[in-house]
Amino acid sequence: MKILSINAGSSSLKFTLIEMPEEKVVVSGTFEKIGGEGSFYTIKYNGEKIVKDAILDNHRSAVRLLLDDLIGLNIISSYDEIKGVGHRVVHGGDVYSDSVVIDANVLQTIEDLVPLAPLHNPANLVGIKSFTDILPTVTQVAVFDTAFHQTMDKEEFIYPVPFEWFTKYGVRKYGFHGTSHKYVSEFVENNIKKGLKVINCHIGNGASICAIKDGKSIDTSMGFTPTVGVMMGTRCGDVDMGIIPYIMDKTGDSLDGVISDLNKRSGMTAISDAGSDLRDIEEGYENGNDRCVLAINMYVKKIVNYVSMYNTLLEGADVITFTAGVGENSYLIRKLVCERLACLGVKIDNELNDGLKGKFTKLSTDDSKIEVYLVPTDEELMIAKDTYEFIK
């Protein structure tokens, strides 16, 4: 059974076609610069990468071209082979604690939640409607980034602000990257041991740390928005909110301008002065560039702070996992984080960690008090699995 996993952005559409329940990736790719000049798309199939220029006026034209190419490349013989489409939706508020089949009510709820995710939910809606128009009889499923974290207790998700902000306006911690955290949690349960207390470090250009107990999210570092938590590629992470009116007064910038700076011009790119690509920053670190050394040290410290806090919350973690772009590929960051966690009895095999990228591996030594693993995440597969549950 073929399932499409879809992640629609404002000008992009990422897709993966997965054979279920075998969990085999058939084809994947990305449509980029939708609605703009120079639009193109990439398809990865049978070990080959095909890049084509295309006029992509809107997401619907990208969906039509995708489906036509699947037939043209003999990947499917007809649209009927696609039994389900799973859509990443960034924000489900406190309405959805799991994935759901999309109907008119779900669409309306996603739209109602646009103020909580103004950059993402509208794009997600466009993707859903594009596929629904072309594949009206195929089951469409919404998989929410926020759903996994709906198991947090009130003492974790309520902010100490006027209580009516929560009751009237929904101001609370929601958390994000839930699909990835859920995937890693299930992977640990299926491949290591069930019932473990896990601290998952999803660290990429965006980053969040999650405390997981018995397969459920207990707390996570991102909050009402994805801006807070640990320092990230371009996001500031936790900073004093008093900075905002101060900078507005000093620079004459608008609120939107300052918020944009905190999301797009902060984090590693601001401190390192070498952009947001960690590979470039690590190169500067190795060469002794002061700004890059500062950025790496700050980044590591922020991660360690959350891991340490969640170790206390869990009353002693059993496992620490590293995942996502940085977690899977940066042996330097893994090494530095674990060195700073030595006070918790964390020990890793540096020879095993050195150069390791993207492969499920136990990194900790036998005498480490907390086991450490590299676990590659697969959000597309998690979306397909959730979708498959509704149609198998």
Stockholm file with secondary structure:
# STOCKHOLM 1.0

chainA/1-392         MKILSINAGSSSLKFTLIEMPEEKVVVSGTFEKIGGEGSFYTIKYNGEKIVKDAILDNHRSAVRLLLDDLIGLNIISSYDEIKGVGHRVVHGGDVYSDSVVIDANVLQTIEDLVPLAPLHNPANLVGIKSFTDILPTVTQVAVFDTAFHQTMDKEEFIYPVPFEWFTKYGVRKYGFHGTSHKYVSEFVENNIKKGLKVINCHIGNGASICAIKDGKSIDTSMGFTPTVGVMMGTRCGDVDMGIIPYIMDKTGDSLDGVISDLNKRSGMTAISDAGSDLRDIEEGYENGNDRCVLAINMYVKKIVNYVSMYNTLLEGADVITFTAGVGENSYLIRKLVCERLACLGVKIDNELNDGLKGKFTKLSTDDSKIEVYLVPTDEELMIAKDTYEFIK
#=GR chainA/1-392 SS CEEEEEEECSSEEEEEEEETTTTEEEEEEEEESTTSTTCEEEEEETTEEEEEECCCCSHHHHHHHHHHHHHHTTSCSSGGGEEEEEEEESCCTTTCSSCEECCHHHHHHHHHTGGGSTTTHHHHHHHHHHHHHHCTTSEEEEEETTGGGGGCCHHHHCCSSCHHHHHHHCCSCCCSCHHHHHHHHHHHHHHTCTTCEEEEEEESSSEEEEEEETTEEEEESCCSSTTSSSCCSSCCCSCCTTHHHHHHHHHCCCHHHHHHHHHHSCHHHHHHSSCSCHHHHHHHHHTTCHHHHHHHHHHHHHHHHHHHHHHHHTTSCSEEEEEHHHHHHCHHHHHHHHHHTGGGTCCBCHHHHTTCCSSCEECBCTTCSSEEEECCCCHHHHHHHHHHHHHC
#=GC SS_cons         CEEEEEEECSSEEEEEEEETTTTEEEEEEEEESTTSTTCEEEEEETTEEEEEECCCCSHHHHHHHHHHHHHHTTSCSSGGGEEEEEEEESCCTTTCSSCEECCHHHHHHHHHTGGGSTTTHHHHHHHHHHHHHHCTTSEEEEEETTGGGGGCCHHHHCCSSCHHHHHHHCCSCCCSCHHHHHHHHHHHHHHTCTTCEEEEEEESSSEEEEEEETTEEEEESCCSSTTSSSCCSSCCCSCCTTHHHHHHHHHCCCHHHHHHHHHHSCHHHHHHSSCSCHHHHHHHHHTTCHHHHHHHHHHHHHHHHHHHHHHHHTTSCSEEEEEHHHHHHCHHHHHHHHHHTGGGTCCBCHHHHTTCCSSCEECBCTTCSSEEEECCCCHHHHHHHHHHHHHC
//
